[in-house]
């Protein structure tokens, strides 16, 4: 795929304005959507195979179909714009550079599930994206794309922006709803699931920004066209966030399933220094299990291929580490983040994440003890699948993979009382 879709307006002068967006074909899909029954829009998205771009990769159209058809309660669409995963910055780019594409996707999707209100929950630190999105909403409302009677079609949709307070846990959909209702951001027990009893106890669907930005293209060109991009059961374009020891870090658009080393070498320009060698890659944000350099040779970057390798695409935050990196220190930095962000509701997470962080911090500081790695792995085993949400798993998975795949570095730290890697 050489044609850019999600990023086609990135870098275009005035790309955030309604005038430029309309000049480049914007809102044509919305004009088409409001003339169609909601079921037709939802069926087209389901047929396209679009999977959620927020991390789990759940089929979007199937998720929409869980909304009850006979509930008398209001229906809501929540846009998860609380992009908090370390190494991830794609949604921010879309909201800053092409807010009208995001907005068009939101409104079409709301129509598909018969929702009259969209809540966009934006990470608190995203001041610029918040302002850009709000400006786009104001422009669209003045032109008739947002409101009670969109373009005289009888279809109504209001869009409400809401800033969070910078809590990573509120990226989890039920914690997000709790926060949106004005409560502490604690994940909810399921069932009931959001489609049945979500925001304010009403039927609710929650999707990620990038996910919904795909919807205008699906409606414009059809599901059959969308199925030609990417791989089987992993269709469409994908935004990959490249960071770390690369010559050209940034956000790159490619078909879902593009080879990992193609992203690193061709799009990211390869390692930033010629005298360095690749050591490891975290393929899907901080909560994904790490891959060694030997494991990176043939890795299609899609949901199923990475799951088969016991890691995950997640938010597609690709973090590249060269051979100067101390893996003990790198893990300590990751676990410091998770220990700080645990909401504390569940004991295995509240205690476990802090415990494994303290162990790794002690090893990194040169005070490691024989048996520390075994203790760490045992604690991780008692964290996975033991809590209300998957935050605990998200901390345990990288910890387990770092220790298992780079055990020699951890053992050397413990034996020598220091890092044995040469100075960078």
Residue pairs with C-beta under 8 A, 6 or more apart in sequence:
1 229
1 237
1 254
1 255
4 10
4 253
5 214
5 217
5 237
5 253
6 94
6 101
6 210
6 213
6 214
6 237
6 239
6 253
7 93
7 97
7 98
7 239
7 251
7 253
8 24
9 15
9 20
9 21
9 24
9 97
9 98
9 101
10 93
10 97
10 98
11 97
12 20
12 24
13 20
14 20
15 21
15 97
15 98
16 96
16 97
16 98
16 99
16 100
16 132
16 135
16 136
17 100
17 139
18 26
18 100
18 136
18 139
18 140
18 143
21 27
21 98
21 100
21 101
26 100
26 101
26 104
27 100
27 104
27 140
27 145
28 220
29 104
29 108
29 215
29 216
29 217
29 219
29 220
30 104
30 107
30 108
30 145
30 150
30 151
30 216
31 151
32 219
32 220
33 41
33 107
33 108
33 111
33 112
33 219
34 111
34 150
34 151
34 153
34 155
35 153
38 111
38 112
38 113
38 114
41 108
41 111
41 112
41 219
42 61
42 64
42 65
42 112
42 113
43 61
44 218
44 219
44 222
44 223
45 60
45 61
45 64
45 109
45 112
45 215
45 218
45 219
45 223
46 59
46 60
46 61
46 62
46 64
46 65
47 61
47 223
47 224
47 227
48 61
48 218
48 223
48 226
48 227
48 235
48 236
49 59
49 223
49 226
49 227
49 233
49 234
49 235
49 236
50 59
50 60
50 61
50 211
50 214
50 215
50 218
50 226
50 235
50 236
51 57
51 58
51 59
51 60
51 211
51 234
51 235
51 236
51 303
52 58
52 59
52 60
52 63
52 207
52 208
52 211
53 208
53 209
53 210
53 211
53 214
53 238
53 239
53 315
53 316
54 80
54 171
54 207
54 208
54 210
54 211
54 315
55 85
55 208
55 284
55 285
55 312
55 314
55 315
57 303
57 313
60 207
60 211
63 195
63 205
63 207
64 109
64 112
64 113
64 205
66 193
66 195
66 196
66 205
67 75
67 113
67 114
67 195
67 203
67 205
68 195
68 196
68 203
71 202
71 203
73 201
73 202
73 203
74 115
74 116
74 117
74 200
74 202
74 203
75 113
75 114
75 115
75 116
75 202
75 203
75 204
75 205
76 115
76 117
76 118
76 119
76 198
76 199
76 200
76 202
76 203
76 204
76 205
77 106
77 109
77 110
77 113
77 115
77 117
77 118
77 119
77 204
77 205
77 206
77 207
78 118
78 119
78 120
78 121
78 173
78 176
78 177
78 180
78 198
78 199
78 204
78 205
78 206
78 207
79 102
79 106
79 118
79 119
79 120
79 121
79 206
79 207
79 208
79 209
79 212
80 121
80 171
80 173
80 176
80 206
80 207
80 208
80 209
81 91
81 95
81 120
81 121
81 122
81 123
81 126
81 129
81 133
81 208
81 209
82 121
82 122
82 123
82 164
82 170
82 171
82 176
83 89
83 90
83 91
83 92
83 123
83 126
83 171
83 209
83 315
84 123
84 166
84 167
84 168
84 170
84 171
84 341
85 168
85 171
85 285
85 286
85 287
85 314
85 315
85 317
86 285
86 286
86 317
86 334
86 337
87 241
87 243
87 282
87 285
87 286
87 315
87 317
87 318
87 319
88 241
88 285
88 315
88 316
88 317
89 241
89 251
89 317
90 210
90 239
90 240
90 241
90 251
90 315
90 316
91 129
91 208
91 209
91 210
92 126
92 129
93 239
93 251
94 101
94 102
94 209
94 210
94 213
94 239
95 102
95 122
95 126
95 129
95 132
95 133
95 209
96 128
96 129
96 132
98 213
99 129
99 132
99 133
99 135
99 136
100 136
100 139
100 140
101 213
101 216
102 133
102 136
102 209
102 212
102 213
103 133
103 136
103 137
103 140
103 145
103 146
103 159
104 145
104 215
104 216
105 212
105 213
105 214
105 215
105 216
106 118
106 120
106 159
106 212
107 118
107 145
107 146
107 150
107 157
107 159
108 215
108 216
108 219
109 205
109 207
109 212
109 215
110 116
110 117
110 118
110 157
111 155
111 157
112 215
113 205
115 157
115 205
116 156
116 157
116 158
117 157
117 158
117 159
117 160
118 157
118 158
118 159
118 160
119 160
119 162
119 180
119 199
120 133
120 159
120 160
120 161
120 162
121 162
121 164
121 170
121 176
121 179
121 180
122 129
122 130
122 133
122 161
122 162
122 163
122 164
123 163
123 164
123 166
124 163
124 164
124 165
124 166
125 166
126 163
130 161
130 163
133 161
134 161
137 146
137 159
137 161
140 146
141 147
144 150
144 151
144 152
145 151
146 157
146 158
146 159
147 156
147 157
147 158
148 156
148 158
149 155
149 156
150 156
150 157
162 180
164 170
164 176
164 179
164 185
165 179
167 175
167 179
167 185
167 341
167 343
168 337
168 341
169 175
169 185
169 186
169 187
169 341
169 342
169 343
169 389
169 391
170 176
170 179
170 185
172 187
172 389
172 390
172 391
173 194
173 206
174 187
174 188
174 190
174 194
174 389
175 185
175 186
175 187
175 188
175 343
175 389
176 185
176 206
177 188
177 194
177 198
177 199
177 204
177 206
178 184
178 185
178 186
178 187
178 188
179 185
180 199
181 199
181 200
184 343
185 343
186 343
186 345
187 343
187 345
187 388
187 389
187 391
188 388
189 388
194 203
194 204
194 205
194 206
195 203
195 204
195 205
196 203
197 203
198 204
198 205
198 206
210 239
214 226
214 236
214 237
217 226
218 226
226 235
226 236
227 235
229 235
229 236
229 237
229 255
229 256
230 236
230 237
230 238
230 255
230 256
230 257
230 302
231 255
231 256
231 257
231 300
231 302
231 305
233 304
234 256
234 257
234 300
234 302
234 303
234 304
234 305
235 256
236 255
236 256
237 253
237 254
237 255
237 256
238 253
238 254
238 255
238 256
238 258
238 301
238 302
238 316
239 251
239 252
239 253
239 316
240 251
240 252
240 253
240 254
240 258
240 263
240 267
240 301
240 316
240 318
241 250
241 251
241 315
241 316
241 317
241 318
242 248
242 249
242 250
242 251
242 252
242 263
242 264
242 267
242 268
242 318
242 320
243 249
243 317
243 318
243 319
243 320
244 318
244 319
244 320
244 321
244 322
245 271
245 272
245 273
245 276
245 320
245 321
245 322
245 324
245 325
246 264
246 268
246 269
246 270
246 271
246 272
246 320
247 268
247 269
247 270
247 271
247 272
248 267
248 268
248 269
249 268
250 268
252 263
252 267
252 268
254 262
254 263
254 267
254 301
256 301
256 302
256 303
257 300
257 301
257 302
257 305
258 300
258 301
259 298
259 299
259 300
259 301
260 281
260 283
260 291
260 296
260 299
260 300
260 301
260 318
261 296
261 297
261 299
263 301
263 318
264 270
264 278
264 281
264 296
264 318
264 320
268 320
271 277
271 278
271 320
271 322
272 322
273 322
276 322
276 323
276 324
277 293
277 322
277 323
278 293
278 296
278 320
278 321
278 322
278 323
279 292
279 293
279 321
279 322
279 323
279 325
279 327
280 290
280 291
280 292
280 293
280 321
280 325
280 327
280 405
280 406
281 290
281 291
281 293
281 296
281 318
281 319
281 320
281 321
282 288
282 290
282 291
282 317
282 318
282 319
282 321
282 398
283 291
283 299
283 301
283 306
283 311
283 312
283 313
283 314
283 316
283 318
284 306
284 311
284 312
284 313
284 314
284 315
284 316
284 317
284 318
285 314
285 315
285 316
285 317
285 319
286 317
286 319
286 334
286 337
286 338
286 394
286 398
287 312
287 314
287 393
287 394
287 395
287 397
287 398
288 306
288 311
288 312
288 313
288 314
288 317
288 397
288 398
289 310
289 311
289 312
289 397
289 398
289 400
289 401
290 311
290 398
290 401
290 402
290 405
291 299
291 309
291 311
292 405
292 406
295 309
299 305
299 306
299 309
301 313
301 316
301 318
302 313
303 312
303 313
306 312
306 313
310 401
311 397
311 401
321 327
321 330
324 421
324 424
326 364
326 409
326 419
326 421
327 402
327 406
327 409
327 410
328 360
328 363
328 364
328 406
328 409
328 410
328 413
328 419
329 364
329 419
330 402
331 360
331 398
331 399
331 402
331 403
332 357
332 360
332 361
332 364
334 398
334 399
335 353
335 356
335 357
335 360
335 361
335 395
335 398
335 399
336 357
336 361
338 353
338 357
338 391
338 394
338 395
339 353
339 354
339 357
339 395
341 391
342 349
342 350
342 353
342 354
342 391
342 392
342 395
343 349
343 391
344 350
345 388
346 386
346 387
346 388
346 392
348 382
348 383
348 386
348 387
348 392
349 383
349 387
349 391
349 392
349 395
352 379
352 380
352 382
352 383
352 392
352 395
352 396
353 383
353 391
353 392
353 395
355 379
356 376
356 379
356 380
356 383
356 395
356 396
356 399
359 372
359 375
359 376
359 379
360 376
360 399
362 368
362 369
362 372
363 372
363 410
363 413
363 414
364 413
364 419
366 413
366 417
366 418
367 417
368 410
368 413
368 414
368 417
369 414
370 414
372 410
372 414
373 403
373 407
373 410
373 411
373 414
376 399
376 403
377 400
377 403
377 404
380 396
380 399
380 400
381 396
383 392
383 393
383 395
383 396
384 392
384 393
384 396
384 397
385 393
386 392
387 393
403 410
409 420
409 421
412 419
412 420
413 419
413 420
